[in-house]
Amino acid sequence: MRPSPLCAALLAAVISVGLATAAEAAAGPPSPMDRARAVLKASPVIDGHNDLPWALRTQFGGKSNGVDLRNEAASRAAGLDTDFPRLKRGGVGGQFWSLWVPGDLKGPAATVAVEKQMDLVRRLAARYPDDMAMAVTADEVVKVEASGRVAALMGVEGGEAIDDSLEVLRQLYRLGARYMTLTHFGNTDWADSSNGDPVHKGLTPFGKAVVREMNRLGMLVDLSHVSPRTMSDALDVAEAPVIFSHSSTRALADHPRNVPDDILKRVAQNGGVVMVNFVPFYVNEAVRRWNADETGEEARQKSLHTGDPAGAKAALEAWRAAHPRPPVSFKDVADHVDHVRAVAGIDHVGIGADFGDTDGLVIDGVSGVDSYVDLVAELARRGWTDADLKKLTGQNILRVLRGVEQVAQSQAARLPAEDRITDLDGK
């Protein structure tokens, strides 16, 4: 008796499934790199910090057409580490473009520098509509990611940009800024930096008013670059989750830019996220010490070759040849990611590589923004589950974005603050 067509079809299906299962078993489990690619497809990287706007400003006068960012060869030839082909290979679905304020720019000049970079980011989105689209909310980020493009968010790096004015802070928010790093390498008039001599002992009363107004607006408070006391003061005041947009851990590399363990614990209590940096002297203690020696040697050679910059440069190059930079790899970055996870918890770690204007300051073997997949693969080798990897790559910062938006919605009835720095700090 011959089987019916339906039975024959079912039998064929069972045999097909069995053969596929047998083939998969013979092939073994997916490799760490295959897992990394699958994770990034499901949960793309939302990176906390990329300085491409400043690189385009310095190299091409802030013109969006200075280099074709769809052409990787042209981008590499220009010395850039960021372009759309590499962003796609790296699994990037969202990027906070940094709007940097150099420390020597103060007052209205600092504000204008940020506004010009904001306009540049919007011009890039207009020039490359198939690759990038603007986003200001978590839901918009998800929508842009789903379209296969990079969600472009903007973050102000350096509180100088607000010119000691809550009015200017609000205007930058209306223009699309969704975080502000309270300081850069120098102190502002209301907050101490990690690299400056302490002047305010953390946040001044006006600095605390800035944090409160950022919470009211729905603007992420970014504590990268600030002193530990400023970190602590901000966490005391914050009603919404905070971020460190591009920082690593002080326990593993004792750079003042990094986050101490006691602050990591407070970030967990606050609900925030620490987005780990890829810069060598922030992630490797031997490189940090080497960099300090290099800086000292540079100053020494300048003093020995007064009036002879070429001689000082040649002497420094000779020193570097005799004292090569210690090796640094993705294992170092992964160590910091693991440390944040161990101290703060899996819900409080993200990625803020600090690409865009690296000037060669990258870990060994890295060519640019296509390298996130290598970090994810390294963590997969260490036993991270796919669910935890997805939190790292994008889910944690999306949760924080939504948390900040919810706090702002809950404070919608609050009127804009009218505090002046002269009123609160007597300046």
HELIX and SHEET records of a PDB file:
HELIX    1   1 PRO A    5  ALA A   27  1                                  23    
HELIX    2   2 PRO A   32  ALA A   42  1                                  11    
HELIX    3   3 LEU A   52  PHE A   60  1                                   9    
HELIX    4   4 GLU A   72  ALA A   77  1                                   6    
HELIX    5   5 PHE A   84  ARG A   89  1                                   6    
HELIX    6   6 GLY A  107  ARG A  127  1                                  21    
HELIX    7   7 ALA A  138  ALA A  146  1                                   9    
HELIX    8   8 GLY A  159  ILE A  162  5                                   4    
HELIX    9   9 LEU A  166  ARG A  174  1                                   9    
HELIX   10  10 PRO A  205  LEU A  217  1                                  13    
HELIX   11  11 PRO A  228  VAL A  237  1                                  10    
HELIX   12  12 ASP A  261  ASN A  270  1                                  10    
HELIX   13  13 PRO A  280  VAL A  283  1                                   4    
HELIX   14  14 GLU A  285  LEU A  304  1                                  20    
HELIX   15  15 PRO A  309  ALA A  322  1                                  14    
HELIX   16  16 PHE A  330  ALA A  344  1                                  15    
HELIX   17  17 ILE A  346  HIS A  348  5                                   3    
HELIX   18  18 VAL A  369  SER A  371  5                                   3    
HELIX   19  19 TYR A  372  ARG A  381  1                                  10    
HELIX   20  20 ASP A  386  LYS A  390  1                                   5    
HELIX   21  21 LYS A  391  GLN A  395  3                                   5    
HELIX   22  22 ASN A  396  SER A  410  1                                  15    
HELIX   23  23 ILE A  421  ASP A  425  1                                   5    
SHEET    1   A 4 VAL A  45  ASN A  50  0                                        
SHEET    2   A 4 VAL A  92  TRP A 100  1                                        
SHEET    3   A 4 VAL A 150  GLU A 157  1                                        
SHEET    4   A 4 MET A 132  MET A 134  1                                        
SHEET    1   B 5 VAL A  45  ASN A  50  0                                        
SHEET    2   B 5 VAL A  92  TRP A 100  1                                        
SHEET    3   B 5 VAL A 150  GLU A 157  1                                        
SHEET    4   B 5 ALA A 177  THR A 181  1                                        
SHEET    5   B 5 LEU A 220  ASP A 222  1                                        
SHEET    1   C 3 ILE A 243  PHE A 244  0                                        
SHEET    2   C 3 VAL A 273  VAL A 276  1                                        
SHEET    3   C 3 VAL A 349  ILE A 351  1                                        
END                                                                             
